[in-house]
Amino acid sequence: MSQVTLPHDAKAGPTKPEVRAVTLDKLGLQPADHFVDVGSCTGSVTIEAARRVERVTAVERKPKRLDVTRKNLAANEYDADVTLREAEAPDGLPTDADAMFVGGSRNFEAVLDHAVETGVDRVVMNVSRVEPAGDAIEAFRERDLLSEVVQLQVSHGYELAGATSFRSNNPVYVVVGRRDAEGL
């Protein structure tokens, strides 16, 4: 996975590189896909997807965060046609998406309803807190989307007293949905 340059800060996020790698793998993006990033924030997932697909729509409700997405996109190379929309999802979501990433828990049930109604094939939601993760899993299950749940715990090494120790990031729950899901 090539490096993403994020010179601009949104005071939230970004989705960490290791989590992005798993998230994008679970989305199974194909070159002809239309990918939607719901809650683009820093644009890290938008940028990674824009390097893999033809078309990306990034939706962000906060104008300052959308501006951060725009600036970070400008600092990176990609070939996709990228559309940025300032809206609170599900408003602003396209009706022809193939794959969708939900980066936060705000309005996620309405976003999932939109995904089901418009025939989105693959949906991945990342959640960093236990209670919202349980709510997300149940919401995916209720909509017959739940394919799998992956809990990621990433730790990075650092030097401590002449040896290597590890500093852990908070765990992230990757809730994976597919239109043809058979459940867990």
C-alpha positions as CSV (number, residue, x, y, z in Angstrom):
1,M,0.0,0.0,0.0
2,S,1.5,3.3,-1.0
3,Q,1.9,6.1,1.5
4,V,-0.9,8.6,2.0
5,T,0.3,12.2,2.6
6,L,-1.9,14.0,5.2
7,P,-0.4,17.4,5.7
8,H,-3.7,18.8,7.0
9,D,-5.3,17.9,10.3
10,A,-9.1,17.6,10.9
11,K,-8.7,17.1,14.7
12,A,-10.3,13.7,14.3
13,G,-8.9,10.6,12.6
14,P,-7.3,9.7,10.4
15,T,-8.1,6.1,10.0
16,K,-4.7,4.5,10.8
17,P,-2.8,2.9,7.9
18,E,-3.1,-0.7,9.2
19,V,-6.9,-0.2,9.7
20,R,-7.2,1.3,6.2
21,A,-5.5,-1.7,4.7
22,V,-7.9,-4.2,6.3
23,T,-10.9,-1.9,5.6
24,L,-10.1,-1.6,1.9
25,D,-9.3,-5.3,1.6
26,K,-12.7,-6.1,3.2
27,L,-14.4,-3.8,0.7
28,G,-12.9,-5.7,-2.2
29,L,-12.7,-2.6,-4.4
30,Q,-12.6,-3.2,-8.2
31,P,-11.4,-0.6,-10.7
32,A,-14.9,0.1,-12.1
33,D,-16.4,0.6,-8.7
34,H,-18.1,3.8,-7.4
35,F,-16.9,4.1,-3.8
36,V,-18.5,6.3,-1.2
37,D,-16.7,7.5,2.0
38,V,-19.3,8.6,4.6
39,G,-17.7,11.0,7.0
40,S,-14.4,11.7,5.1
41,C,-12.8,13.7,7.8
42,T,-9.0,13.8,6.8
43,G,-9.7,12.0,3.5
44,S,-7.3,9.1,4.2
45,V,-9.8,6.5,3.1
46,T,-11.0,8.6,0.2
47,I,-7.4,8.9,-1.0
48,E,-6.6,5.2,-0.7
49,A,-9.9,4.3,-2.6
50,A,-9.2,7.0,-5.3
51,R,-6.0,5.0,-6.1
52,R,-8.0,1.8,-6.7
53,V,-11.3,2.8,-8.3
54,E,-12.6,5.1,-11.1
55,R,-15.1,7.1,-9.1
56,V,-15.2,8.3,-5.4
57,T,-17.8,10.3,-3.6
58,A,-16.7,11.7,-0.2
59,V,-19.5,13.0,2.1
60,E,-18.7,15.1,5.2
61,R,-21.1,17.1,7.3
62,K,-18.5,19.5,8.7
63,P,-17.3,22.2,6.2
64,K,-13.9,22.5,7.9
65,R,-13.3,18.7,7.7
66,L,-14.5,18.7,4.1
67,D,-11.9,21.4,3.4
68,V,-9.2,19.1,5.1
69,T,-10.3,16.3,2.8
70,R,-9.9,18.6,-0.2
71,K,-6.5,19.8,0.8
72,N,-5.2,16.3,1.6
73,L,-6.5,15.0,-1.7
74,A,-4.5,17.8,-3.4
75,A,-1.4,16.6,-1.7
76,N,-1.7,13.1,-3.1
77,E,-1.7,11.3,-6.5
78,Y,-4.7,9.3,-7.7
79,D,-6.6,8.8,-10.9
80,A,-10.2,8.6,-9.8
81,D,-12.9,11.1,-10.5
82,V,-13.6,12.4,-6.9
83,T,-16.7,14.3,-5.8
84,L,-16.8,16.0,-2.5
85,R,-20.2,16.7,-0.9
86,E,-21.0,18.7,2.2
87,A,-24.0,16.9,3.7
88,E,-25.1,15.0,6.8
89,A,-25.6,11.4,5.6
90,P,-27.8,9.9,4.4
91,D,-28.4,13.2,2.6
92,G,-25.8,13.7,-0.2
93,L,-25.2,9.9,-0.7
94,P,-25.3,8.8,-4.3
95,T,-27.8,6.1,-5.4
96,D,-25.3,4.2,-7.6
97,A,-22.5,3.2,-5.2
98,D,-20.9,-0.2,-5.4
99,A,-19.0,0.0,-2.1
100,M,-19.3,2.2,1.0
101,F,-17.2,3.0,4.0
102,V,-18.9,4.4,7.1
103,G,-16.2,5.9,9.3
104,G,-18.4,7.0,12.2
105,S,-21.5,6.1,14.1
106,R,-23.6,9.2,13.5
107,N,-26.8,8.3,11.6
108,F,-25.3,5.0,10.6
109,E,-28.6,3.2,10.7
110,A,-30.1,5.6,8.1
111,V,-26.9,5.2,6.1
112,L,-27.3,1.4,6.1
113,D,-31.0,1.8,5.1
114,H,-29.8,3.9,2.2
115,A,-27.2,1.3,1.2
116,V,-29.8,-1.5,1.3
117,E,-32.4,0.6,-0.6
118,T,-29.9,1.6,-3.4
119,G,-28.3,-1.8,-3.7
120,V,-24.8,-1.1,-2.4
121,D,-22.9,-4.4,-2.7
122,R,-20.3,-4.0,0.1
123,V,-20.4,-1.8,3.3
124,V,-17.7,-1.6,5.9
125,M,-18.1,0.4,9.1
126,N,-15.2,1.0,11.5
127,V,-16.1,1.5,15.2
128,S,-13.6,2.2,18.0
129,R,-16.0,1.9,21.0
130,V,-17.5,-1.3,22.3
131,E,-21.2,-0.2,22.8
132,P,-21.5,1.4,19.3
133,A,-19.8,-1.6,17.8
134,G,-22.5,-3.9,19.3
135,D,-25.2,-1.5,17.9
136,A,-23.5,-1.6,14.5
137,I,-23.3,-5.4,14.4
138,E,-27.0,-5.6,15.3
139,A,-28.0,-3.0,12.7
140,F,-26.0,-4.9,10.0
141,R,-27.7,-8.2,11.1
142,E,-31.2,-6.7,11.1
143,R,-30.6,-5.6,7.5
144,D,-29.3,-9.0,6.4
145,L,-25.9,-7.4,5.6
146,L,-23.6,-8.9,8.3
147,S,-20.8,-10.9,6.8
148,E,-18.1,-10.7,9.4
149,V,-16.7,-8.7,12.3
150,V,-12.9,-8.2,12.7
151,Q,-11.4,-6.7,15.8
152,L,-8.0,-5.2,15.1
153,Q,-5.4,-4.4,17.8
154,V,-2.3,-2.7,16.3
155,S,0.8,-2.1,18.3
156,H,3.9,-0.2,17.2
157,G,7.4,-1.0,18.4
158,Y,9.6,1.6,20.1
159,E,12.9,1.5,21.9
160,L,12.8,1.2,25.7
161,A,15.9,0.8,27.8
162,G,17.9,-0.7,24.8
163,A,15.2,-3.2,23.8
164,T,12.0,-3.1,21.9
165,S,8.6,-2.6,23.5
166,F,5.2,-2.0,22.0
167,R,2.7,0.9,22.3
168,S,-0.9,-0.2,21.5
169,N,-3.5,1.8,19.6
170,N,-7.0,1.4,20.7
171,P,-8.8,-1.6,19.1
172,V,-11.0,-1.0,16.1
173,Y,-14.0,-3.2,15.2
174,V,-14.4,-3.6,11.4
175,V,-18.0,-4.5,10.7
176,V,-18.3,-6.0,7.2
177,G,-21.5,-6.1,5.2
178,R,-22.4,-7.7,1.9
179,R,-25.7,-7.6,0.1
180,D,-25.5,-11.4,-0.3
181,A,-24.4,-11.9,3.3
182,E,-25.4,-15.2,5.0
183,G,-24.7,-13.9,8.5
184,L,-22.3,-15.0,11.1
